[in-house]
Structure formats: C-alpha cells, structure tokens
Amino acid sequence: MQTVQIIFNGLIVLFAFVTILFVVFQHKLEKTKIKIDTYPKRLQIYDAITEYISTVIGSSSPNDEILMKFFKETKHAKFLFKEKDEISNYIKELCDQGLELEYKIKDLKQIDQGQRIIKDKKERDEIIDKISQLRQWFRKQNEIVDRKFSIYVNIGK
C-alpha cells in the first residue's frame, strides 16, 4: 500500500512538472507569435522613416505633404514599440527637425525675395548655418535608424 502511495505521489509531482513546462513553453510560444505578428508593422514604420529621411535629403526640404505622409505612416509606432526603446520619441524628433528645416528654408526664401527684412547679414548667415546643420543631421540618420531598429527588423535575432 505504501508503494502505491509513493508511486501516486511521484505521478502527481511528475504531472505538476509537466504542467509547468507546458505553461512555460506556451508563454514562449505566445511571445514568439507576438513578434511574428508585429514584424511586418514594425518594418512598415522602419520603411516610412527611411523613406522620409531619403526624401528630406533628396529634396533638401520637407514640405507639409511630406511631413503629413510621414506622420500618417508612423502614427501607430507608439503601440508597436516599447516606451524604453524611444522609437516614438525618435519619430517626434524627426518631425521636429523636419519642421525646423522647412521653417528655416522658408525664412531664407523670404529674406532673399525681400519679403522679410533682417537687421544685418549675420542673421541670414545664421539661418544658412542652421539649414546646413539640419541637413547634416538628416544625413547621419541613415546609420542611426538602422541601429535603433536592428533589434526589431533583424530576422537573425
């Protein structure tokens, strides 16, 4: 009788262990499924960012249409990435820098067309310097965006 009780207790422990293993594997499977399901959406965000950067570099100035397209294509990023990864903040920074570049270029055009009067040549030179800095910033973003997204779009990881 005692042998039967020992076997029964052993089977209960074995069953509990198998149940725990099943729950752990189920959890891992669910996490993998979420990664698989979000991959195409994250890749769309990555593509939108790289296209935006290329467009800004190529056109030298983002306009309202380019900015609105970028905003529309990236608006769901806050739901697809962890807050600590700062992808949403990076997207906001790209928008802010694009807007600043657009405004500085408009300022320069207004000055050059005589629609805006400036105190001295120094003010115009400062605007040109800022435009140059912003364009340089956008050129550097090709490397930065790849680094920020590597954990999300690299299939090997």
C-alpha positions as CSV (number, residue, x, y, z in Angstrom):
1,M,0.0,0.0,0.0
2,Q,2.8,2.4,0.8
3,T,4.5,1.6,-2.5
4,V,1.3,2.6,-4.3
5,Q,1.1,5.8,-2.3
6,I,4.7,6.6,-3.3
7,I,4.1,5.9,-7.0
8,F,0.9,8.0,-6.8
9,N,2.7,11.0,-5.2
10,G,5.5,10.6,-7.8
11,L,3.0,10.8,-10.6
12,I,1.4,13.9,-9.1
13,V,4.8,15.6,-8.9
14,L,5.6,14.5,-12.5
15,F,2.2,15.8,-13.7
16,A,2.8,19.1,-11.9
17,F,6.3,19.4,-13.5
18,V,4.9,18.6,-17.0
19,T,2.1,21.2,-16.5
20,I,4.7,23.8,-15.5
21,L,6.8,23.0,-18.6
22,F,3.7,23.3,-20.8
23,V,2.9,26.7,-19.3
24,V,6.4,27.9,-19.8
25,F,6.6,26.7,-23.4
26,Q,3.1,28.2,-24.1
27,H,4.3,31.5,-22.8
28,K,7.4,31.4,-25.0
29,L,5.3,30.4,-28.0
30,E,2.9,33.4,-27.4
31,K,5.8,35.8,-27.2
32,T,7.2,34.5,-30.4
33,K,3.8,34.8,-32.1
34,I,3.5,38.4,-31.0
35,K,7.0,39.1,-32.5
36,I,5.9,37.4,-35.8
37,D,2.6,39.3,-35.9
38,T,4.2,42.7,-35.2
39,Y,7.2,42.3,-37.5
40,P,5.5,43.5,-40.7
41,K,4.0,46.5,-38.9
42,R,7.4,47.4,-37.4
43,L,9.0,47.0,-40.8
44,Q,6.5,49.5,-42.2
45,I,7.4,52.0,-39.6
46,Y,11.1,51.5,-40.4
47,D,10.4,51.9,-44.2
48,A,8.4,55.0,-43.6
49,I,11.3,56.5,-41.5
50,T,14.0,55.6,-44.1
51,E,11.8,56.9,-46.9
52,Y,11.2,60.2,-45.1
53,I,14.9,60.6,-44.4
54,S,15.8,59.9,-48.0
55,T,13.1,62.3,-49.2
56,V,14.3,65.1,-47.0
57,I,17.9,64.6,-48.0
58,G,16.9,64.4,-51.7
59,S,14.5,67.3,-51.8
60,S,16.6,69.4,-49.3
61,S,13.4,70.4,-47.6
62,P,10.4,68.6,-46.2
63,N,7.2,70.2,-47.1
64,D,3.8,69.9,-45.5
65,E,2.8,67.0,-47.7
66,I,6.0,65.0,-46.9
67,L,5.6,65.7,-43.2
68,M,1.9,64.7,-43.2
69,K,2.6,61.5,-45.0
70,F,5.4,60.6,-42.5
71,F,3.1,61.4,-39.6
72,K,0.3,59.2,-41.0
73,E,2.6,56.3,-41.7
74,T,4.2,56.3,-38.3
75,K,1.3,57.2,-36.0
76,H,0.9,53.6,-34.7
77,A,4.6,53.3,-33.6
78,K,3.7,54.1,-30.0
79,F,1.7,50.8,-29.9
80,L,4.3,48.7,-31.6
81,F,7.5,49.5,-29.6
82,K,8.4,49.6,-26.0
83,E,8.5,53.0,-24.5
84,K,12.1,52.5,-23.3
85,D,13.2,51.9,-26.9
86,E,12.3,55.5,-27.6
87,I,11.2,54.9,-31.2
88,S,8.2,57.2,-30.7
89,N,10.5,59.9,-29.4
90,Y,12.8,59.4,-32.3
91,I,9.9,59.8,-34.7
92,K,8.9,63.0,-33.0
93,E,12.5,64.2,-33.2
94,L,12.5,63.5,-37.0
95,C,9.3,65.5,-37.3
96,D,10.6,68.4,-35.2
97,Q,13.9,68.6,-37.1
98,G,12.0,68.4,-40.4
99,L,9.7,71.2,-39.4
100,E,12.6,73.3,-38.3
101,L,14.4,72.7,-41.6
102,E,11.3,73.7,-43.5
103,Y,10.8,76.9,-41.5
104,K,14.4,77.9,-41.9
105,I,14.3,77.4,-45.6
106,K,11.1,79.5,-45.8
107,D,12.8,82.2,-43.7
108,L,15.7,82.2,-46.1
109,K,13.5,82.5,-49.1
110,Q,11.5,85.3,-47.6
111,I,14.8,87.2,-46.9
112,D,16.1,86.5,-50.4
113,Q,12.8,87.6,-52.0
114,G,12.7,90.8,-49.9
115,Q,9.5,89.7,-48.1
116,R,11.3,89.8,-44.7
117,I,13.7,92.4,-43.6
118,I,16.7,91.5,-41.5
119,K,18.9,93.6,-39.3
120,D,22.2,92.5,-40.8
121,K,23.9,89.8,-42.9
122,K,24.8,87.9,-39.8
123,E,21.1,86.9,-39.3
124,R,21.0,85.4,-42.8
125,D,24.3,83.6,-42.3
126,E,22.9,82.1,-39.0
127,I,19.9,80.8,-40.9
128,I,22.1,79.3,-43.6
129,D,24.3,77.7,-40.9
130,K,21.2,76.2,-39.2
131,I,19.9,74.8,-42.5
132,S,23.3,73.2,-43.1
133,Q,23.4,71.7,-39.6
134,L,19.9,70.3,-40.1
135,R,20.8,68.8,-43.5
136,Q,23.9,67.2,-41.9
137,W,21.7,65.8,-39.1
138,F,19.4,64.2,-41.6
139,R,22.3,62.6,-43.5
140,K,23.5,61.0,-40.2
141,Q,20.1,59.5,-39.5
142,N,20.5,56.7,-42.1
143,E,23.0,55.0,-39.7
144,I,21.1,55.9,-36.6
145,V,17.8,54.5,-37.8
146,D,19.4,51.2,-38.7
147,R,20.9,50.9,-35.2
148,K,17.7,51.8,-33.5
149,F,15.6,49.3,-35.5
150,S,18.2,46.4,-35.6
151,I,16.6,44.5,-32.7
152,Y,13.2,44.8,-34.4
153,V,13.9,44.1,-38.1
154,N,16.9,41.8,-38.0
155,I,15.5,38.3,-38.6
156,G,18.6,36.6,-37.3
157,K,18.0,37.7,-33.7
